[in-house]
Amino acid sequence: MSKLTPELEKLLTISHQVKEYQKGDYLFREGEAVKGLYILRSGKVQIGKVTPDGRELALKICGTGQMVGEITVFAKGATYLLDARAMTKTVCLKIPVEELEQSLEKDPSLAMAFMKWMGIDQQKTQTRFRDLMLHGKKGALYSTLIRLGNSYGVEAEGGLLIDVLLTNQELANFCGMSREMVNRMLSDLRKQGTVGMKDGKIVLYNIPKLKFDINCEECPIYLCKID
């Protein structure tokens, strides 16, 4: 679980349970009482919520070595703010919130590292909403593709393969758009040679063009991610 910093790796020494989830299972649902923090050992988990009218909004995809929980520590009666659903078979460590709080109280360096992680996570969310609000539908889709590439991109022939299987509906959920709109925009990008498909996965062939079209502010990579 290499994505944890050395300071945060101390979390692995806290008393925990190993939990296994199948594709489609929920780790937790919005509104449920906070029971603990999850650290992913394997698999991928989508974080999002369902609006009152039934539309799904996806916020991020977390992978191996990342923390999941939208957790509020030292707050009585806290509830989860979002849903966490397994996209693949997933194995994770579940740290009870009481054990986490005790460890944070005893270890200042761990507490500081945990606060830094929460701050960065909040900044990622803020920059995503900035792209959605300032650059419209094009900004929503293009920035999502760039972030997916930064998080799950692997070098492919002539481009960057987004190594996550996503339907156009799932991609639309990240952009707050309809599937039909995403279909049309992806079709246009394919005709331009900006993106392509390989084994059902998206390949980015011209990231500079995507950035230019949305006036990319060149945020640090650690913020420009979907995880």
RAZI-V820577 format. One line per field, one symbol per residue. phi: phi as a letter, one per 30 degrees, with the letter a starting at -180 (. if undefined). psi: psi as a letter, one per 40 degrees, with the letter a starting at -180 (. if undefined). A space follows every 50 residues. Layout:
phi=???
psi=???
This chain:
phi=.ddddeddddedddeacccbbcejdcdabejdddclcccdcajbbccaac dedjdccccabcbeiccblhdcchbdidbddbcbbddbebcbcccedddd ddddddbedddddddddddddddedddddeddddcidddddddddddddd dbdbdbdiabdddbdbddddddddcibdddddedddddddddidbabbhi cdcccbdededddchechdeedcdbcc
psi=geehiddeeddeeihiihihiiheihdiiheihhdihhhhdiaihhhaih ideeihhhdihiaheiihdfihifhheiiheiihhhdihhhihhhidddd ddddddgdddddddddddddddddddddddddddeadddddddddddddd dehihiheahhhfhhhidddddddefiidddddddddddddeediaihfe ihhhdgddddddeefhefiidedgie.
